[in-house]
Amino acid sequence: MADQMTPSALPFHGNPVTYAPNMARLADGGVVFDAAYAPSPLCSPARASFMTGLLPSHTGTYDNAAEFASDIPTFAHYLRRAGYRTVLSGKMHFCGADQLHGFEERLTTDIYPADYGWTPDWDRPHERPSWYHDMYSVLDAGPCLRSNQLDFDDEVSFTAQRALFDHVRSGDGRPLCLVVSFTHPHDPFAISPPYWDLYRDVEIPLPAVAFGDALAQPHELRLREVCAMEGVNITPDHVRAARRAYYGSISYLDEQVGRLLDILKAAERFDSTVVVLTSDHGEMLGERGAWYKMSFFEGSARVPLVVHAPTLFEPRRVSSPVSTMDLVPTLVDLTGGAEPAPLVGPVDGASLLERLRGTAGPEELRTTEVAGEYLAEGAIAPIVMLRRGQWKFVHSPADPDQLYDLSGGPAELVNLARDQAFSALLASFRAQVAARWDLADLDAAVRTSQRRRRAVDRALSLGRRTEWDFTPSYGASQRYVRSHMDLNDLEARARFPAVARAANETGS
């Protein structure tokens, strides 16, 4: 899982510049979903939905500081019940005291906080959060020797590689579910010289759609305020540097993916492993003058989704819309179906198994509908999205409706909600929204949650503070060489591949 990786920046979605050969090979041998969406264009809500198959309104994870409840089953719970060893390395941005959510082991801490400090405030919509994105990620874009992001992802990559080797050496007969979640290519847009130098400025395209090329929607304007964009002079050189660092970050990420795949191949596990490649949400990269995410425009809401399992599924591309919420029922189907780990209650995602097999009928593909929600910074009321066929509908009680025809590409320049010729289609989407959501109740629930969390956060910041941030257990007494261990046995077990020893050498 990448963080903030938009499909338009990837070679297997048509980008001719980005160097990502390992991910491209996964795509060449896998099933590529060309219209995969995040359930929310924001980190914590999208990740909780990815884990549970439920929309943010059903998990209560409305924003990046909303608690993810421990009583909601995740695919880690389901797979663990089905006999899998479940391990997490890297970011998942769980807020609250539960930092495992079904994972048996977690190998690193998170890069972001687990508390309520980043709670939005819809009661004060014009007060910009001091902790939120501003434009320095773009203004300061360029090469660096080291960064916070590199510190974190180097650790994620190393612990994941060691976890793979540990599993094949351990003798643990259970199958392994390993989630490796990186923070690249998330801003700040900075990357070390080996990856920066893969590109030249002249190769980096400028955005196809500038701010003002299309009528700006009210939410777009609020996001410009939230991200402190007004009055900031972002030049073409800034844009090229940010995009170059972003492409370089994808190349760095691709190298880490390659190292993991190399271990699977060396351990002769590659052919028996289902590899899923995705991201939590996308990145606007300057399109429409916007950066980061937080909207339902294609750059922000669409994600890459590749399932590589050539012994199970022939390579193909799927054009119908899907969601990362669909992975929960898909993984349950792949690992046993109804027994011994049936889904608990209805979920908002649907299994992708038929589409992976290529057996989904045309009517199913034509009528497939994907939903999304945005309930965080820059919104002043719930914003919801429906994607069906070539159409995308975005609705909020606070804003004019948006209706886009995506058959001609992702530009979203013409809002057809203003066109009387599409009034019947618009009415049908509005009816679907009304049937799916009670937006007034959801608005009230979000505001109540924000008020409670801000009150709790203020109280917990006083006096003795107990952090929720995950601290990995190192288990030093069980690592490397210790006096209570048989040295020969230890070295034999740690060596991979194992060395065959003669009977008299082993004492048997």
C-alpha positions as a printed Julia matrix, in Angstrom:
508×3 Matrix{Float64}:
   0.0     0.0     0.0
   1.31    3.37   -1.07
   0.2     6.7     0.34
  -1.27    9.35   -1.96
  -0.26    7.58   -5.19
  -2.38    8.63   -8.16
  -2.83    6.24  -11.11
  -1.99    8.94  -13.66
   1.6     8.94  -12.39
   2.12    5.22  -13.08
   3.48    3.61  -16.25
   0.74    0.98  -16.42
  -1.86    3.75  -16.45
  -0.22    5.54  -19.35
   2.43    7.76  -17.75
   5.46    7.7   -20.09
   7.85    9.36  -17.62
   7.67    7.52  -14.29
  10.2     4.71  -13.83
   8.51    1.92  -11.85
   9.49   -1.39  -13.47
   8.57   -3.65  -10.54
   5.05   -2.33  -10.21
   4.71   -2.38  -14.0
   5.67   -6.08  -14.06
   3.05   -6.8   -11.41
   0.5    -5.05  -13.61
   1.63   -6.9   -16.73
   1.08  -10.24  -15.0
  -1.97   -9.26  -12.96
  -5.49   -7.93  -13.06
  -5.47   -4.13  -13.33
  -8.56   -2.2   -12.25
  -8.67    0.99  -14.32
 -11.42    2.68  -12.3
 -10.64    1.9    -8.65
 -11.66    4.48   -6.06
 -10.88    5.34   -2.47
 -13.94    5.25   -0.19
 -12.76    8.65    1.04
 -10.03   10.9    -0.38
  -8.29   11.15    2.99
  -5.91    8.85    4.84
  -7.54    7.51    8.03
 -11.09    7.23    6.67
  -9.87    5.52    3.5
  -7.7     3.07    5.43
 -10.42    2.14    7.92
 -12.73    1.49    4.97
 -10.02   -0.53    3.2
  -9.69   -2.64    6.36
 -13.43   -3.13    7.02
 -15.28   -2.85    3.71
 -17.44   -0.1     5.25
 -17.87    3.56    4.36
 -16.57    6.18    6.82
 -20.15    6.92    7.94
 -20.38    3.27    9.04
 -16.97    3.07   10.74
 -17.2     6.49   12.41
 -13.72    7.24   11.07
 -14.76   10.56    9.59
 -11.36   12.25    9.4
  -7.69   11.87   10.29
  -8.32   12.13   14.02
 -11.44   10.0    14.38
 -11.21    6.83   16.43
 -11.41    3.53   14.57
 -13.57    1.34   16.82
 -12.11   -1.96   18.0
 -15.37   -3.88   17.61
 -15.5    -3.6    13.81
 -14.04   -6.72   12.15
 -11.29   -6.11    9.61
  -9.81   -8.39    6.97
  -7.0    -9.02    9.48
  -9.59  -10.48   11.87
 -11.21  -12.55    9.13
  -7.92  -13.93    7.82
  -6.64  -14.6    11.32
  -9.79  -16.64   12.04
  -9.2   -18.48    8.76
  -5.79  -19.61   10.0
  -3.54  -16.88    8.66
  -0.65  -15.23   10.42
  -1.44  -11.48   10.1
   1.4    -8.94   10.15
   1.53   -5.18    9.53
   4.65   -3.23    8.65
   4.24    0.51    8.25
   1.57    3.15    8.22
  -2.12    2.57    8.77
  -3.02    5.75   10.72
  -5.19    4.03   13.3
  -6.53    6.62   15.74
  -7.3     5.46   19.25
  -5.9     3.01   21.76
  -6.28   -0.06   19.49
  -3.25   -0.02   17.2
  -3.61   -3.57   15.88
  -7.18   -4.07   14.61
  -6.74   -7.77   14.07
  -3.04   -7.9    13.21
  -1.17  -10.45   15.28
   2.05   -8.5    14.91
   2.88   -4.9    14.08
   6.51   -4.29   13.21
   6.86   -0.48   13.23
   5.23    2.51   14.81
   3.13    4.82   12.64
   4.39    7.98   10.99
   1.31    9.95   12.1
  -0.24   10.5    15.55
  -2.91    8.24   17.01
  -4.65   10.93   19.11
  -7.41   13.49   18.51
  -5.12   16.46   17.92
  -5.96   16.78   14.22
  -9.74   17.0    14.67
 -11.45   19.34   12.16
 -13.98   21.93   13.29
 -17.05   22.39   11.09
 -18.35   24.9    13.63
 -15.54   27.27   12.59
 -15.21   26.65    8.85
 -13.07   29.72    8.12
 -10.4    29.01   10.74
  -7.53   27.26    8.96
  -6.09   24.37   11.02
  -2.5    25.22   11.91
  -1.46   21.56   11.59
  -2.82   21.03    8.09
  -1.21   21.02    4.64
   0.14   24.31    3.35
   2.04   25.04    0.17
   5.57   24.64    1.52
   5.55   21.06    0.26
   5.4    22.55   -3.25
   7.49   25.66   -2.67
  10.31   23.65   -1.06
  10.13   20.7    -3.45
  13.42   19.21   -4.6
  16.2    16.76   -3.78
  17.3    15.95   -0.24
  19.81   13.64    1.38
  17.38   12.53    4.06
  13.79   13.13    5.12
  11.24   12.0     7.68
   9.55   10.0     4.94
  12.76    8.17    4.02
  13.51    7.4     7.66
  10.1     5.8     8.02
   9.9     3.88    4.75
  13.43    2.51    5.02
  12.35    1.0     8.35
   9.1    -0.29    6.85
  10.95   -1.94    3.99
  13.6    -3.53    6.21
  11.15   -4.91    8.77
   8.91   -6.28    6.01
  11.85   -7.99    4.29
  12.94   -9.52    7.58
   9.36  -10.59    8.3
   9.23  -12.52    5.04
  12.48  -14.3     5.81
  11.4   -14.89    9.42
   8.21  -16.53    8.21
   9.84  -18.93    5.77
  12.52  -19.81    8.38
  10.14  -20.15   11.3
   8.48  -23.44   10.46
   5.12  -21.73   11.07
   2.8   -23.71    8.84
   0.16  -21.0     8.62
  -0.18  -18.93    5.47
   0.94  -15.32    5.85
  -1.01  -12.09    5.33
   1.6    -9.31    5.32
   0.51   -5.71    4.81
   3.4    -3.42    3.9
   2.26    0.19    3.99
   4.62    2.96    2.89
   4.27    6.72    3.29
   5.75    7.58   -0.13
   4.94    9.28   -2.46
   2.95   11.46   -0.01
   4.17   15.05    0.26
   6.48   16.76    1.21
   7.81   16.52   -2.33
  11.42   15.65   -1.54
  13.5    12.63   -2.5
  17.14   11.6    -2.39
  19.45   12.14   -5.4
  19.47    8.56   -6.8
  15.73    8.86   -7.47
  15.63   12.59   -8.25
  18.37   12.07  -10.83
  16.31    9.48  -12.71
  14.42   12.41  -14.21
  15.11   15.71  -15.95
  13.02   18.85  -15.65
  12.34   18.88  -19.39
  10.65   15.47  -19.08
   8.17   16.63  -16.43
   4.82   17.72  -17.88
   2.9    20.62  -16.41
  -0.73   20.05  -15.35
  -3.16   19.62  -18.24
  -5.82   21.69  -16.48
  -4.92   24.9   -14.66
  -6.93   26.7   -11.99
  -9.56   28.71  -13.85
  -9.77   26.38  -16.85
 -13.0    25.05  -15.38
 -15.52   26.74  -13.13
 -14.22   26.27   -9.6
 -16.58   24.42   -7.27
 -17.2    25.82   -3.76
 -15.36   22.9    -2.15
 -12.33   23.57   -4.35
 -12.27   27.16   -3.15
 -12.56   26.07    0.48
  -9.65   23.67    0.0
  -7.54   26.49   -1.38
  -8.28   28.35    1.84
  -7.6    25.31    4.04
  -4.26   24.71    2.28
  -3.28   28.41    2.43
  -2.96   28.64   -1.35
  -4.26   32.15   -1.88
  -1.5    34.72   -2.33
   1.19   32.06   -2.83
   3.1    32.38   -6.11
   3.56   28.85   -7.41
   5.64   29.01  -10.56
   6.03   26.39  -13.3
   9.45   25.61  -11.82
   7.83   24.83   -8.46
   5.3    22.57  -10.15
   7.98   20.71  -12.12
  10.13   20.24   -9.02
   7.17   18.89   -7.02
   6.2    16.5    -9.79
   9.8    15.41  -10.33
  10.2    14.62   -6.62
   6.84   12.82   -6.68
   7.92   10.66   -9.62
  11.22   10.03   -7.84
   9.32    8.97   -4.72
   7.38    6.45   -6.8
  10.68    5.09   -8.14
  11.96    4.78   -4.56
   8.76    2.97   -3.6
   9.08    0.73   -6.64
  12.55   -0.33   -5.51
  11.17   -1.36   -2.12
   8.4    -3.35   -3.83
  11.06   -5.06   -5.95
  13.03   -6.12   -2.88
   9.95   -7.78   -1.39
   9.13   -9.55   -4.64
  12.74  -10.75   -4.93
  12.45  -12.4    -1.51
   9.25  -14.17   -2.51
  10.94  -15.42   -5.67
  14.14  -16.52   -3.89
  12.07  -18.33   -1.25
   9.99  -19.99   -3.98
   6.81  -18.38   -2.61
   6.07  -15.92   -5.44
   3.82  -18.21   -7.45
   1.79  -19.16   -4.38
   1.34  -15.57   -3.17
  -1.47  -13.17   -4.01
   0.09   -9.71   -4.3
  -2.24   -6.7    -4.06
  -0.89   -3.26   -4.97
  -2.94   -0.18   -4.09
  -2.95    3.23   -2.4
  -5.17    4.86    0.2
  -6.1     7.77   -2.14
  -4.6     9.86   -4.91
  -2.82   13.19   -5.39
  -3.93   16.14   -7.53
  -0.33   17.14   -8.47
  -1.35   20.64   -9.5
  -4.26   19.63  -11.76
  -7.0    22.3   -11.58
  -4.47   24.25   -9.5
  -5.07   21.79   -6.66
  -2.63   19.75   -4.6
  -2.91   16.8    -2.23
  -6.35   15.13   -2.04
  -9.63   15.86   -0.18
 -11.91   16.07   -3.23
 -13.65   13.62   -5.56
 -11.84   14.74   -8.68
 -10.12   11.84  -10.4
  -6.58   12.76   -9.34
  -7.59   12.72   -5.7
 -10.17    9.93   -5.46
  -8.89    7.31   -7.92
  -6.27    4.79   -6.83
  -4.21    2.06   -8.47
  -5.43   -1.46   -7.8
  -3.55   -4.5    -9.11
  -4.12   -8.1    -8.06
  -1.25  -10.36   -9.14
  -1.96  -14.07   -8.8
  -1.21  -15.65  -12.19
  -1.89  -19.19  -10.97
  -5.43  -18.04  -10.11
  -6.23  -15.2   -12.52
  -5.13  -14.49  -16.06
  -3.8   -10.98  -16.71
  -6.54   -8.59  -17.78
  -7.78   -5.05  -17.33
 -11.15   -4.27  -15.73
 -12.8    -1.0   -16.72
 -15.86   -1.06  -14.45
 -15.69    1.02  -11.24
 -14.54   -0.69   -8.03
 -13.54    0.4    -4.54
 -10.78   -0.58   -2.14
 -13.67   -1.52    0.19
 -14.2    -4.45   -2.17
 -10.96   -6.05   -0.97
 -12.48   -7.27    2.32
 -15.08   -9.61    0.77
 -12.59  -10.49   -1.97
  -9.95  -11.63    0.53
 -12.56  -13.56    2.5
 -13.59  -15.31   -0.73
  -9.98  -16.12   -1.56
  -9.25  -17.55    1.88
 -12.25  -19.72    2.58
 -15.53  -17.94    1.97
 -18.32  -18.59    4.44
 -16.28  -20.84    6.75
 -14.51  -20.45    9.04
 -14.56  -16.65    8.73
 -17.92  -15.39    7.41
 -18.43  -11.66    7.04
 -20.21  -10.17   10.04
 -23.16   -8.11    8.88
 -23.49   -6.33    5.54
 -20.53   -4.44    4.12
 -20.43   -1.63    1.58
 -17.9    -3.43   -0.61
 -18.58   -6.32   -2.99
 -16.3    -9.23   -3.85
 -14.17   -8.78   -6.96
 -13.76  -12.51   -7.49
 -15.89  -12.72  -10.65
 -14.11   -9.75  -12.18
 -10.75  -11.24  -11.28
 -11.8   -14.44  -13.04
 -13.29  -12.57  -15.99
 -16.68  -14.17  -15.45
 -18.68  -11.09  -14.47
 -21.58  -10.54  -16.87
 -22.04   -7.34  -18.89
 -25.11   -6.31  -16.9
 -23.2    -6.61  -13.62
 -20.35   -4.54  -15.01
 -22.71   -1.93  -16.48
 -24.7    -1.41  -13.27
 -21.79   -1.51  -10.81
 -21.89    1.49   -8.52
 -19.13    2.8    -6.27
 -19.75    5.19   -3.36
 -17.49    7.57   -1.49
 -17.72   10.1     1.34
 -15.7    13.12    2.44
 -16.36   14.37    5.96
 -13.24   16.31    6.94
 -11.3    19.56    6.4
 -12.69   21.99    3.83
 -16.18   20.5     3.98
 -18.99   22.3     5.78
 -21.46   19.43    5.28
 -21.13   15.82    4.1
 -19.89   15.41    0.52
 -20.79   12.12   -1.17
 -19.91   10.59   -4.53
 -21.46    7.92   -6.74
 -19.65    6.49   -9.76
 -21.67    4.33  -12.16
 -20.61    3.48  -15.68
 -19.23    6.6   -17.33
 -20.9     8.94  -14.85
 -19.7    10.51  -11.63
 -22.08   12.38   -9.35
 -20.93   14.49   -6.4
 -23.47   15.89   -3.95
 -23.43   17.98   -0.79
 -26.33   19.79    0.86
 -24.07   22.84    1.07
 -22.93   22.96   -2.57
 -24.28   22.75   -6.11
 -24.41   19.24   -7.58
 -21.67   18.0    -9.89
 -22.2    15.5   -12.73
 -19.33   14.46  -14.99
 -19.07   12.21  -18.02
 -15.75   10.37  -17.7
 -15.95    8.56  -21.03
 -13.68   11.16  -22.62
 -11.03   11.13  -19.89
 -10.43   12.44  -16.39
 -10.46   16.22  -17.02
 -13.94   16.88  -15.49
 -14.15   20.28  -17.16
 -17.9    20.38  -17.84
 -20.37   20.04  -14.98
 -23.42   18.49  -16.66
 -25.6    19.1   -13.6
 -26.24   22.54  -15.11
 -27.45   21.06  -18.4
 -31.21   20.42  -18.74
 -30.48   17.6   -21.19
 -29.23   15.54  -18.24
 -32.0    16.41  -15.77
 -33.43   12.86  -15.72
 -30.01   11.33  -15.0
 -29.37   13.96  -12.34
 -32.72   13.18  -10.71
 -31.93    9.47  -10.62
 -28.6    10.12   -8.9
 -30.25   12.43   -6.39
 -32.78    9.71   -5.63
 -29.98    7.19   -5.09
 -28.24    9.57   -2.7
 -31.45   10.08   -0.74
 -31.99    6.31   -0.54
 -28.43    5.58    0.58
 -27.76    8.42    3.03
 -29.57   10.49    5.63
 -27.21   13.44    5.18
 -28.8    15.55    7.91
 -28.23   12.79   10.47
 -24.71   12.23    9.17
 -23.94   15.95    9.43
 -25.11   15.95   13.05
 -23.09   12.82   13.86
 -19.9    14.31   12.39
 -20.3    17.58   14.29
 -21.04   15.79   17.56
 -17.99   13.57   17.09
 -15.79   16.59   16.39
 -17.0    18.43   19.49
 -16.47   15.4    21.73
 -12.99   14.73   20.39
 -11.87   18.34   20.74
 -13.09   18.36   24.34
 -11.31   15.08   25.11
  -8.12   16.23   23.4
  -8.02   19.45   25.4
  -8.42   17.5    28.64
  -5.83   14.86   27.75
  -3.27   17.53   26.9
  -3.27   18.62   30.56
  -1.37   16.89   33.34
   0.13   13.46   32.79
  -0.28   12.39   29.18
  -0.7     8.77   28.09
   0.07    8.3    24.41
  -1.72    5.89   22.1
   1.12    5.75   19.57
   2.18    2.17   18.87
   5.55    1.1    20.27
   6.9    -2.08   18.63
   8.02   -4.83   20.95
  11.65   -5.53   20.13
  11.99   -8.73   22.17
  15.76   -8.32   22.54
  16.2   -11.49   24.61
  14.96  -13.57   21.67
  17.01  -11.92   18.92
  20.35  -12.83   17.4
  22.62  -14.79   19.83
  21.8   -15.18   23.54
  23.34  -17.44   26.18
  20.17  -19.5    26.73
  20.16  -20.54   23.04
  21.93  -23.48   21.46
  24.33  -21.73   19.1
  24.49  -24.42   16.42
  20.74  -24.85   16.39
  20.22  -21.09   16.28
  22.57  -20.55   13.35
  21.07  -23.48   11.46
  17.54  -22.15   11.91
  18.51  -18.6    10.98
  20.3   -19.58    7.8
  18.21  -19.6     4.63
  18.24  -21.73    2.61
  18.99  -24.33    5.28
  22.21  -26.33    5.05
  21.81  -30.11    4.96
  23.94  -31.74    7.66
  25.14  -35.31    7.91
  23.6   -37.45   10.66
  26.79  -37.69   12.72
  27.16  -33.89   12.63
  23.7   -33.34   14.04
  24.11  -36.01   16.71
  21.13  -38.03   15.48
